[in-house]
Structures are given as C-alpha cells and as structure tokens.
C-alpha cells in the first residue's frame, strides 16, 4: 500500500514547522536576558566563594608572620655564580656573497 502525500498535508507540516521555529525565536528573545542574568549571578557567587576560600586561607599565614611593614625578607639563598670559562673556542667567520 502506497500512500501519497497530499498538498494539504505537506502545507500543514511546513506551516507547523515554521510556527514552531518562530515561536522558539520569540520565546528565546523574551527569556534569554533573564536566563543570562541567572547564569551571571550563579557564576559571580561561585567565583566569590572561591575567592573567599583563598582569602581565608592566606590570612592566617599573614597573621602568623611578625615582620614589620616595609621589611624585606628573602627566603631563598642565591646560588653562587660559577661561570664555566671553558665553553669552547671562538670561531671567526665571513659571509660569502
């Protein structure tokens, strides 16, 4: 049994597809700003919480140190500068045109 599509059925299907498409476009224009605000608030809260955790972790370390303001403290001992004088022979060269 073969069924043939009628003109009315094809037209109705295309019309439904177009109505759904334009309905989604209109609804997205209405709800997109609210959705973006919601996502931005969530991201702001997440970043704020992460910053707060880092800030709270660093504060006790700063309270433990008893250095004065403006005082410089060097924790790393610099390595001695030993240069290797035996790096090779200098070769003079000329460019050939």
Secondary structure, DSSP 8 states (H G I E B T S, - for coil): ------HHHHHHHHHHHHHHHHHHHHHHHHHHHHHHHHHHHHHHHHHHHHHHHHHHHHHHHHHH----TT-----S--------S------------
